[in-house]
Amino acid sequence: MHWEARLRRLASLQCGVIGIHQMGNVGGDHRWWTNARRNGRWESLSDHVLRADGTPATVEQLAFAGVLDAGPTAFLADGSALAWFGTRNASLEPVQVARRRGTTNRSGVLARAHRLRDVRASDVVVVRGLPVLSPIRAAWCEAARLSSLPEEWAVPRLERVVDDLHRAHLLTWEQLHDSIRCLGRRGRSGTTLMRAIAAERTPGTSATESRLEDRFVDVLAEAGVDPLEPQVVVGGDRPIGRTDFRDPDLPMVAEINSLTFHSTPSDRDSDRRRYAQLVVAGFAVAVVWEDDLWSNRTDVLRVVAEARAAARVGRPAVFHTASCPWPLDCRDPLW
């Protein structure tokens, strides 16, 4: 494939823009970048970002350009991240991005950039192709911003943000309380506000933690299948973590996977380690993928039945529905 066709294919996934640090991702180098800047078919938005000709300028394109301009470790943050998730009264503009402390010092010109401390791997997610601060961490940034206001004004505003994220199944009350245990401390901006709104939002008040999990419950109920218990921590003396569902009588759990958060190579490796821990602990694991929940109900029921049957005979294993995107035959047990 011609070098420029490769650049255009990449740009088509990013609202028409590319970053200089992405040349290696498509098998190129700085010569490709120089040629693109000179041939008249690309517009320089900055020293680090080009836009393909004929590409309409949109606010989403500004978000991609701002992140790419800030460097390979940057991600959409703060109010821009909340807007990317569809939170009311949040705006992508001006574009706000962040980087982990201790990374590049490169200053971009297309977005407001700052460094963020205590950023964990789970604090950055890829949504519609763009690295974005996770919903719960974006809520903490909003809490920090509002902390300078009187509490009687700040609390209602933060409540609207958190409730919008919860309503969209992007944040759970369990995550809210977990975040306070991990991030909340004396002197940290926003801690007082987050504690105030968490007091009325206790874990377990929502039966399930996402729209996909709601769908899974409906599929089992419509088929007359015995229900599973939602949001159960498993692992005994050394907890493995919270599973989406667990059989109340058998060593069997079910995990509901979205393509957004479970399809990249790093997602795959993390999930396989988690499933291996569950199998070693004696559990049969039913992994149900998003597409099958909506278009292949029969396969969802098959996987649940197979996992339950394996649990009854003491055969820990992992079973996937048919649309598993991993590069192996996920319909067979992995162990």
Secondary structure by P-SEA (a helix, b strand, c coil): ccaaaaaaaaaaaccccccccccccccccaaaaaaaacccccccccccccccccccccaaaaaaaaaaaacccbbbcaaaaaaaacccccccccbbbbbccccccccccccbbbbbccccccccccccccccccaaaaaaaaaaaaccccaaaaaaaaaaaaaaaaaaccccaaaaaaaaaccccccccaaaaaaaaaccccccccccccaaaaaaaaaaaaaccbbbbccccccccccccccccccccccbbbbbbbccccccaaaaaaaaaaaaaaaaaccbbbbbccccccccaaaaaaaaaaaaaaaaacccbbbbccccccccccccccc
